[in-house]
Amino acid sequence: MHVLIAGGHGQIALFLTDLLHERGDQDRPLIRNIDHANDVQWAGGAPVVVDLEATTNEELDLVLTDIDAIVFAAGAGPGSSAERKETVDHQGSTLLVEAAKRVGTKRYVIVSSTGADPDHEGDELFDAYLRAKGRADRDLAGSGLDFTIIRPVRLTDAEGSRYVSLGGEVDSGEISRGDVAGIINEVLRSDNTIGKTFLASSGSTPIENAVQAL
Ligand SMILES: NC(=O)c1ccc[n+]([C@@H]2O[C@H](COP(=O)([O-])OP(=O)(O)OC[C@H]3O[C@@H](n4cnc5c(N)ncnc54)[C@H](OP(=O)(O)O)[C@@H]3O)[C@@H](O)[C@H]2O)c1
């Protein structure tokens, strides 16, 4: 499988690149800083430099050449402005959704967030974040692509236990970034997850079983 990861130098993305590489998949992480190329190559990816806030349709169409699936794991990150939640977390994803439609890449998996809601109210930065994530999810779900929307609870830095809880309700208030990567890796191979939106936390079910049960 040829997989493009937006946010390719992000923590979830680097765990995912490792997993894809182990399985023999071709992984094309998008980075926006050339200094991050070594880290991504070390994990087994073939990085391409694209800034989602300064790209063009032509550039995105080109980087999607031969890609079977897109994973959106980018984010403006903590400390960023409300404007950047909108330009990265929402519009960055939606630009890729539109590009996927143009070039015919059907599969699209997004790392969303618990609480994501396009109509979420409030003026705090976290409110803007939840609105941006919700708008990205809304655009993807309405796109006609083969989408999966994963909504993790609070993320920790650990590699993970490979035991999770997935669904409309979950067992715990946190999940490791390594386990989120493990879930994405499994979702990419599991057509039963197409068209599904679900929460993800740590739990007591092996990732493979939890994904198959969705
Ligand atoms: N923190 C939580 O508890 C939590 C909970 C649920 C969901 N999430 C979501 O999980 C996702 C991934 O989390 P993570 O911890 O792996 O993220 P991360 O380590 O912060 O990585 C995000 C990546 O997005 C990239 N990025 C930012 N602006 C960009 C742009 N304009 N163009 C291209 N790439 C850009 C960053 O690049 P640079 O390295 O160049 O900045 C970074 O590599 C995020 O969408 C986040 O919102 C977080």
The ligand as a MOL file (V3000), in Angstrom:
LIG
                    3D

  0  0  0     0  0            999 V3000
M  V30 BEGIN CTAB
M  V30 COUNTS 48 52 0 0 0
M  V30 BEGIN ATOM
M  V30 1 N -2.9880 16.4370 22.1860 0
M  V30 2 C -4.0460 15.6660 22.3480 0
M  V30 3 O -4.3540 15.2390 23.4600 0
M  V30 4 C -4.8810 15.2880 21.1440 0
M  V30 5 C -6.0310 14.5680 21.3700 0
M  V30 6 C -6.7630 14.1380 20.2720 0
M  V30 7 C -6.3190 14.4230 18.9910 0
M  V30 8 N -5.1830 15.1450 18.7620 0 CHG=1
M  V30 9 C -4.7710 15.3680 17.3640 0
M  V30 10 O -3.8600 14.3660 16.9570 0
M  V30 11 C -3.1640 14.7960 15.7910 0
M  V30 12 C -1.7320 14.3530 15.8010 0
M  V30 13 O -1.1550 14.5140 17.0650 0
M  V30 14 P 0.4390 14.4860 17.2570 0
M  V30 15 O 0.6890 14.6360 18.7120 0
M  V30 16 O 1.0690 13.3600 16.5130 0 CHG=-1
M  V30 17 O 0.7900 15.8640 16.5310 0
M  V30 18 P 2.1690 16.6560 16.4530 0
M  V30 19 O 3.3060 15.8580 16.9680 0
M  V30 20 O 1.9180 18.0220 17.0150 0
M  V30 21 O 2.3490 16.7570 14.8630 0
M  V30 22 C 1.6150 17.6010 14.0670 0
M  V30 23 C 2.3790 17.7900 12.7740 0
M  V30 24 O 1.6400 18.6900 11.9300 0
M  V30 25 C 2.6010 19.4490 11.2320 0
M  V30 26 N 2.1080 20.7130 10.6770 0
M  V30 27 C 1.7680 21.8430 11.3430 0
M  V30 28 N 1.4660 22.8190 10.4820 0
M  V30 29 C 1.6340 22.2940 9.2390 0
M  V30 30 C 1.4980 22.8180 7.9370 0
M  V30 31 N 1.1380 24.0830 7.7090 0
M  V30 32 N 1.7560 22.0110 6.8710 0
M  V30 33 C 2.1530 20.7310 7.0740 0
M  V30 34 N 2.2980 20.1720 8.2870 0
M  V30 35 C 2.0410 20.9550 9.3600 0
M  V30 36 C 3.6940 19.7250 12.2450 0
M  V30 37 O 4.8580 20.0700 11.5530 0
M  V30 38 P 6.0820 20.8380 12.2900 0
M  V30 39 O 6.7900 19.7690 13.0430 0
M  V30 40 O 6.8560 21.4020 11.1550 0
M  V30 41 O 5.4520 21.8790 13.1830 0
M  V30 42 C 3.7870 18.3890 12.9760 0
M  V30 43 O 4.7400 17.5490 12.3970 0
M  V30 44 C -3.3470 16.2980 15.7340 0
M  V30 45 O -4.2490 16.5760 14.6630 0
M  V30 46 C -4.0150 16.6300 17.0610 0
M  V30 47 O -4.9070 17.7030 16.9220 0
M  V30 48 C -4.4640 15.5740 19.8370 0
M  V30 END ATOM
M  V30 BEGIN BOND
M  V30 1 1 1 2
M  V30 2 2 2 3
M  V30 3 1 2 4
M  V30 4 1 4 5
M  V30 5 2 4 48
M  V30 6 2 5 6
M  V30 7 1 6 7
M  V30 8 2 7 8
M  V30 9 1 8 9
M  V30 10 1 8 48
M  V30 11 1 9 10
M  V30 12 1 9 46
M  V30 13 1 10 11
M  V30 14 1 11 12
M  V30 15 1 11 44
M  V30 16 1 12 13
M  V30 17 1 13 14
M  V30 18 2 14 15
M  V30 19 1 14 16
M  V30 20 1 14 17
M  V30 21 1 17 18
M  V30 22 2 18 19
M  V30 23 1 18 20
M  V30 24 1 18 21
M  V30 25 1 21 22
M  V30 26 1 22 23
M  V30 27 1 23 24
M  V30 28 1 23 42
M  V30 29 1 24 25
M  V30 30 1 25 26
M  V30 31 1 25 36
M  V30 32 1 26 27
M  V30 33 1 26 35
M  V30 34 2 27 28
M  V30 35 1 28 29
M  V30 36 1 29 30
M  V30 37 2 29 35
M  V30 38 1 30 31
M  V30 39 2 30 32
M  V30 40 1 32 33
M  V30 41 2 33 34
M  V30 42 1 34 35
M  V30 43 1 36 37
M  V30 44 1 36 42
M  V30 45 1 37 38
M  V30 46 2 38 39
M  V30 47 1 38 40
M  V30 48 1 38 41
M  V30 49 1 42 43
M  V30 50 1 44 45
M  V30 51 1 44 46
M  V30 52 1 46 47
M  V30 END BOND
M  V30 END CTAB
M  END
